[in-house]
Amino acid sequence: MAAKIKKGDKVVVLAGKYRGTEAEVTQVLPKDDRVIVKGVNIATKHEKQTATSRGGIVREEAPIHISNVALVGKDGKRTRVGFKTGADGKKVRIERRTGEVING
């Protein structure tokens, strides 16, 4: 199945502590149906020192479920994503609210 949300998309968080936050998707994990969003769902981990890293307390983004984010359209409002066959015969993503093609 084609990805509705891709790396680099601007999304808004729909649920949880970071609800209403608009940020960019940095990574998509399709097997787990999860995405990593820049500055959202920050988790603190304690890492052991190794030969290459110093170790200590590390803060990083944890993945959130893809159903808890929505794409932000060109008009700045959240939208659902659909698919359509483009002029060149390729499948393209479209905004459901406006019908415009999503770049990327």
N, C-alpha and C positions, 0 to 999 in steps of 0.2 A: 504494500500500500504506500502511496506517496505521502511525503511528510507535509503536514499542514503548517508546522512551525519549523523554521530552519535557523541555523546559526546566523547571527547578525540581525535577526528580526527584532523590532521594538515591541515589547509586550507589556501588559499590565497584569499584576497579580490579583486574582479574584478572591482568594481565601487565605486565612492565617494571619500571623503577626504582621506580615508585610503587605497586607491588603491595600490596594490602591497605588502601589509603587509601580512606576513606569521605568523599565530598564531594558538593556539589550541581552539577548540570549548569547552566551559564550560557548555552550556545548549542548548537543542533543544526544540523549541516550535512548535510541529507538527500541532496543530490546526490553528495556525496563519502563517504557512510556514516561520518561522523565526528562527534564531540562535543567540546566544550570544557568541561572540568571545573575548577571553582574550586580553585586552588592545586596543580594537577597538571600535569606536563609543562611546566615553566617553561623558556622559551627566552630567550636573551639576544640582542638585536639592536642593531646600531649604526645610529642614525638620523642623517641629515644635518640640519643646522639649516635651518629654513625661516622665512618671515615670521611664521607663527603658532606654531610650536613651537621649543623651544630646542635639541632634538637631544641627542645623547649616547648612552649605553648604556641601553637600555630592556629591562626584564624583563617578559615577558607569557606567558600560557598558550598553548601550541600545541595544535592538535586531536589527538585520539587516535581510533583506529578504534573503532567502536561495538561490535565483537565483544570488545573488551578491557575492557568494563565490564558490570556486572550490577546490576540494580535491587535496592535494599535494601527488604525488605518491612516491614510494620507490626510484625512480631515482631523486627526487627533482623537477620534472616538474609537472605542473598541469594536471589533467586528469579528464575525466568523469567517472561516476560509472555505472556499469551494474550488472546484476544478472545472476547466473548460478547455476545449481544443482551440488553440490559437490559429492565427492566419497561416502560419507555416506548417500546421499539422501537428505541432507538439502540444502536450498537455501543460497548461499554465495554471497558476494559482490566481484566484480572483477574490475580491472582497465581497461578501454577501450583502452588505449594506448598500454599496454603491455600484457594484458590478465591475469596478476597475481592476485591471491586471496588476498583480503585485510583482515588483521587480525582485529578481533573485532566484 
